[in-house]
Amino acid sequence: MATAVAKDTIKPARSDAKANAAGRRKKKSGSLTEKVYTMLRTEILTCVLEPGKEVSEAELAERFDVSKTPVREALATLRSEGLVRTFPRRGYQIVPVTFGDMNELFDLRTILEAGAAELACKRITDADIDNLNRLADVVYDRSEQPSLKRFIQANRDFHVAIAKASGNERLHQLLTRQIDELERFFYLGARLRDVSGETQSDHHAIVDILSKRDPDAARAVMIRHNELTRQGLFQALASSRNISSIAL
């Protein structure tokens, strides 16, 4: 009887050990997938991986020094986000960007941001205003990638902060997604021309109106800002000599 009891007490321990080992493997695999996903997504949004570029699991696995599994899982997530597409027997392609995409995204963004700015007038705090003014001051040097990255991030943070100040979490989430989808266009456009001055001026004008809590003026200035940004991007991209290489 004593022996039987001893065996019974050992079996769960072995089972627990196997479960723990499996859990650790799963956690490690998950963390690798998340790491590869983050790096790939960043490279796509910043156009390090240019629109239209074809990639393979083997190539990316070698670059990131991982197996194909986390690469495949990361690419599946990016495909669901509309940043990557697959071709049978050819591998993957970074989804090209088009003027049609840009116009649709700006149409939607303008509608959402105009509403967010209007709502923000009722809820925005003095601390929010100070933060927006700080973000509006960020400029960049086109010849310096880190400088450009800081500028694009500050621009994103500026618009996301207004969406957050609207107090509507669903609106905030929708706008954040639209801003992310347009990020590739911003990187391409900012490389082609220096938009520091006009962006800084426009952003401070938006903050000034938000600080006055004028919802009608806030809606109007946000519509104007988005339209000017759209036109500037269109002109910069359309006149680029490298237009074919970025698959527009």
C-alpha positions in Angstrom: 0.0 0.0 0.0 2.8 2.4 0.9 4.5 1.8 -2.5 1.2 2.5 -4.3 0.9 5.8 -2.4 4.4 6.7 -3.3 3.8 6.1 -7.0 0.6 8.2 -6.9 2.5 11.1 -5.4 5.2 11.0 -8.0 2.9 10.9 -11.1 1.4 14.4 -10.6 4.9 15.8 -10.0 6.0 14.5 -13.4 2.9 15.8 -15.0 3.4 19.2 -13.5 7.0 19.2 -14.7 5.9 18.5 -18.3 3.2 21.1 -18.1 5.6 23.7 -16.8 8.2 22.9 -19.5 5.5 23.1 -22.2 4.4 26.4 -20.7 7.9 27.8 -20.8 8.3 26.7 -24.4 5.0 28.3 -25.3 5.9 31.5 -23.5 9.3 31.6 -25.2 7.7 31.1 -28.6 5.1 33.7 -27.9 7.7 36.3 -26.9 9.8 35.6 -30.0 6.7 36.0 -32.2 5.9 39.3 -30.5 9.5 40.5 -30.9 9.6 39.7 -34.6 6.1 41.2 -35.1 7.2 44.4 -33.4 10.4 44.7 -35.5 8.6 43.9 -38.8 5.8 46.3 -38.1 8.2 49.1 -37.3 10.2 48.4 -40.5 7.0 48.4 -42.6 5.5 51.6 -41.1 8.8 53.5 -41.3 9.3 52.2 -44.9 12.6 50.5 -44.1 10.7 47.6 -45.8 9.4 49.6 -48.8 5.8 49.2 -50.1 5.7 46.5 -52.7 8.9 44.7 -51.5 8.8 40.9 -51.5 10.1 39.0 -48.5 10.3 35.3 -47.5 10.1 33.5 -44.2 13.7 32.1 -44.6 15.1 35.6 -45.3 13.5 37.2 -42.3 14.3 34.2 -40.0 18.0 34.6 -41.0 17.9 38.4 -40.5 16.3 38.2 -37.0 18.2 35.0 -36.1 15.1 33.0 -35.2 13.3 30.0 -36.6 10.6 30.3 -39.3 7.8 29.7 -36.8 7.8 33.1 -35.1 8.3 34.8 -38.4 5.3 32.9 -39.9 3.1 33.8 -36.9 4.2 37.5 -37.0 3.5 37.7 -40.8 0.1 36.2 -40.2 -0.8 39.0 -37.8 0.6 41.6 -40.1 -1.5 40.1 -42.9 -4.6 40.5 -40.8 -3.7 44.1 -40.3 -3.5 44.7 -44.0 0.3 45.4 -44.0 1.4 42.2 -45.7 -0.1 39.9 -48.3 0.8 36.4 -49.5 1.3 34.9 -53.0 1.2 31.1 -53.5 4.8 29.7 -54.1 6.2 33.3 -54.0 6.1 34.2 -50.4 5.0 37.6 -49.0 4.8 41.1 -50.2 4.7 44.4 -48.2 1.3 45.8 -49.3 1.8 48.6 -51.8 0.4 52.1 -51.0 -1.7 53.9 -53.6 -3.2 57.4 -53.9 -6.6 55.7 -53.6 -5.6 54.3 -50.2 -4.3 57.6 -49.1 -7.5 59.5 -50.1 -9.8 56.9 -48.4 -7.7 57.0 -45.2 -7.7 60.8 -45.2 -11.5 61.0 -45.8 -12.1 58.8 -42.8 -9.5 60.4 -40.7 -10.9 63.9 -41.3 -14.4 62.8 -40.3 -13.1 61.1 -37.1 -10.6 63.9 -36.2 -13.1 66.7 -36.7 -15.5 65.0 -34.3 -12.7 64.2 -31.8 -11.6 67.8 -31.7 -15.1 69.0 -31.2 -15.6 66.6 -28.3 -12.2 67.4 -26.8 -13.2 71.1 -26.3 -15.6 69.9 -23.6 -13.1 67.7 -21.7 -9.5 68.8 -22.5 -7.4 69.9 -19.5 -4.7 72.5 -19.1 -2.2 69.6 -18.7 -3.4 68.2 -22.1 -2.9 71.7 -23.7 0.7 71.9 -22.3 1.5 68.4 -23.6 0.1 69.3 -27.1 2.2 72.4 -27.2 5.3 70.4 -26.4 4.5 67.9 -29.1 3.8 70.7 -31.6 7.4 72.0 -31.1 9.2 68.9 -32.4 11.0 69.4 -35.7 13.3 67.3 -37.7 16.3 67.1 -40.1 15.6 65.1 -43.3 19.2 63.8 -43.4 18.9 62.2 -39.9 16.7 59.1 -39.6 16.5 59.4 -35.7 15.4 63.0 -36.0 12.7 62.0 -38.6 11.5 59.1 -36.4 11.1 61.5 -33.4 9.1 63.9 -35.5 6.8 61.3 -36.9 6.3 59.9 -33.4 5.5 63.3 -32.0 3.1 64.0 -34.8 1.3 60.7 -34.1 1.3 61.4 -30.3 -0.2 64.9 -31.0 -3.2 63.5 -32.9 -3.7 60.5 -30.6 -3.7 62.9 -27.6 -6.5 64.9 -29.1 -8.5 61.7 -29.8 -7.9 60.6 -26.2 -9.0 64.0 -24.9 -12.4 63.5 -26.6 -13.3 61.1 -23.8 -14.7 58.6 -26.3 -12.5 55.4 -26.1 -14.0 53.8 -29.2 -13.3 57.0 -31.2 -9.8 57.1 -29.7 -9.1 53.5 -30.9 -10.5 54.0 -34.4 -8.4 57.2 -34.9 -5.3 55.5 -33.6 -5.7 52.8 -36.2 -6.3 55.3 -39.0 -3.2 57.3 -38.0 -1.1 54.1 -37.9 -2.3 53.2 -41.4 -1.2 56.6 -42.7 2.2 56.5 -41.1 3.9 55.0 -44.2 2.7 58.0 -46.2 4.0 60.4 -43.6 7.4 58.8 -43.7 7.6 58.9 -47.5 6.4 62.5 -47.6 8.6 63.8 -44.9 11.6 62.3 -46.6 10.8 64.2 -49.8 10.2 67.6 -48.3 10.7 69.4 -45.0 7.3 69.8 -43.4 8.6 70.9 -39.9 7.6 74.6 -40.2 4.1 74.1 -41.6 3.3 71.2 -39.2 4.5 73.2 -36.2 2.5 76.2 -37.2 -0.7 74.2 -37.9 -0.4 72.2 -34.7 0.0 75.3 -32.5 -3.1 76.8 -34.3 -5.0 73.7 -33.3 -3.9 73.9 -29.7 -4.8 77.6 -29.5 -8.3 76.8 -30.6 -8.7 73.8 -28.3 -7.5 76.0 -25.4 -10.4 78.4 -26.2 -12.8 75.4 -26.0 -14.5 76.5 -29.2 -16.0 73.3 -30.8 -17.1 74.8 -34.1 -13.6 76.3 -34.6 -11.9 73.1 -33.5 -13.8 71.1 -36.1 -13.0 73.6 -38.8 -9.3 73.8 -38.1 -8.9 70.0 -38.0 -10.7 69.7 -41.4 -8.4 72.3 -42.8 -5.3 70.7 -41.3 -6.1 67.3 -42.7 -6.8 68.7 -46.2 -3.5 70.7 -46.3 -1.6 67.6 -45.2 -3.3 65.5 -47.8 -2.5 68.0 -50.6 1.1 68.3 -49.5 1.6 64.6 -49.4 0.0 64.1 -52.8 2.2 66.8 -54.4 5.4 65.5 -52.8 4.7 61.9 -53.8 3.4 62.6 -57.3 6.5 64.7 -58.1 9.0 62.2 -56.7 11.5 60.8 -59.2 11.5 57.5 -57.2 7.7 57.2 -57.6 8.0 53.7 -59.3 10.2 52.3 -56.6 7.7 53.0 -53.9 4.8 51.3 -55.8 2.5 54.3 -55.8 
